[in-house]
């Protein structure tokens, strides 16, 4: 283990984690576990139309993944976690991911209250308005507004992020 913190290690590991997390999120949507499309949710904070919101949201999701990679690395170093082999680091990442998922799941009702596209009840489309305008349900605790399987998906995605992050990070340090 290097005795010096290098932020790039967290970024590289975060990139791997965000790819794993994104793949799991897409699979969850494909099998009907959830209707939550995180890039659309993030991007629709600033864009009304789905076509414009999705690429902006994917960029925000990627930046968040890289930033959390550095945050995880800072926590790793601050806790004085010793050197792990690639094969044994994953469990530390699972702990990080579980804590991250719990905080995220608990914050979802607050995020829902602040999101400009959340509707109390479905609204009819306005005449002349964009046909692909994003409207979102109330998120609910753990994202239950997007389907009963969403909380499980939130945890699985964050566990995947943490596990992959830790394996890559351990390989780099």
N, C-alpha and C positions, 0 to 999 in steps of 0.2 A: 504494500500500500504506500502510495506516495505520501510524503509528509506535508505537501503543499496542496491547497485547494485550487483546482482549475475549473472555472465555470463551464468551459466547453464540454467537459465530461458529462455534466448534468444536462446540457442542451442535446448532445448526441443521444444520451439515454432517453431523454424526454421525447425526441423524435421517434425513436423505436416504440416507446410506450404509446404515443398518440396514434401511430399507425395501427398497433394492435387494438387499441380502444375503438378506433373508428371502424375497423373491420367487424368487431363484435357488435357495435351499435347498428351497423347496416344489416348484419345477420339477424339481430333481434327484430328489426322492422320487417325483414323479408319473411320471417316465420310467424309474424303476427303477435309477437310478445309485447310490442309497444307501437305506438304511433308517433312517438317523440322523435322528430328529426332535428337533432341538436344544431346543425348548421343553420337550418331555417329559423329555429328559435333564437339563436344568437344574432343572425343577420337581420331579422325582422325588428330588432331593437332600433335600427336606423333606416331600414327600407321596408316599404309596405308590400312591394311585389315579391313574389316567391322567386322569380328568376334573378332578381337583383340581390335578394337576401341570402340565397344559398351560397354563392361564392364568397361573399363578405363573411358569412358565418363560419365557413370552412377555414378561412384565413384566421378568424378570431380563435377558433378551436385549436388550430395549429400553434398559434402564438401562445395560447394558454398552456398547451401541452409542453412547449419548450420552457416556458416560465416555471411551470410546476416541476419540470425536470431539474432546474437549478434550485428551486426551493427544497425539493427532496434531498438534493446533494448537500445543501447547507445544513439541513437537519441531520443527515448522516454524519457529517463532520462535527457538528455541534454536540451530538450525543457521544462522540468518540467511538463510533462503531468501528471495530477492527476490520482487518482484511478478511474477506470471504472469498471462497472459490466461486467460480461461476455457478457451479451446481448447488451451492448452499446459500447464495445471496437472495434467492427468490423469496424466501419466507419473510425477510425484512421488508421487501417491496410489497408483499401481500398485506403486511401490517400497515405500512404507509397508505396503501390503496384503500384499505378498510376504513381507516380514520378519515381519509379524504372523502370517501363515499358517504360516510355517516354525516359529516358536516354538510356536504352538498345536498343530501336528501333532506336534512332538517331545514336548510335554507330555501328550499324550493317554494314553499308558500309565500315567503317574503319576496322572492324574485318574481313570482307570479303577480303579486300586488303592484310591482314597479314596472312591469312590462307593458309597453303601449299597445300591444296587439291582443292582449287577453280580454276576452269578452265574458261578461257575466252570464250571458245566454247567447246562443247563436243569433246573429243579426242577418236580416235579408240583405242581399247585395244592393248597393245604391245604384240608381240609374246613371249610366255614364262612368261608373267607377271601374277600376281595373278588375278584370275577371279572375286574375290570379292573386288577389290581395290576401295576405296572410291574416288569418284569425286563429287564435289559440284558445284552448280551454284553460280554466284555472288549473295550475300545475298540481296542486295537492301535495301532501307529505310524501316524499320519495318519488313524486311524479305520477301518482295514481290517476291524475286527470288525463294522462295519456294512455291509460290501460292498466289493468291489475298486475300485469307482468313487469311494468316499468321499474318498480323499486328493485326487483331482482336483477333486471338489466343494468340499472345504475351501479349496483354492487359488483356484478360480474365485469362490467367495463372498467371500473376503477381497479379491481383486483388484477385484471389483465394488464392495465397500464403500469401498476406498481410492480408486478412480477417481472414484466419485460424490462422496465426501467432498471430494476435492481440487477438483473443478469447482465445487461449491457454495461451498467455503471461499474459493476465488479470486474468486468473484463478490461475496463479502461483504467482503473485505479490500481 
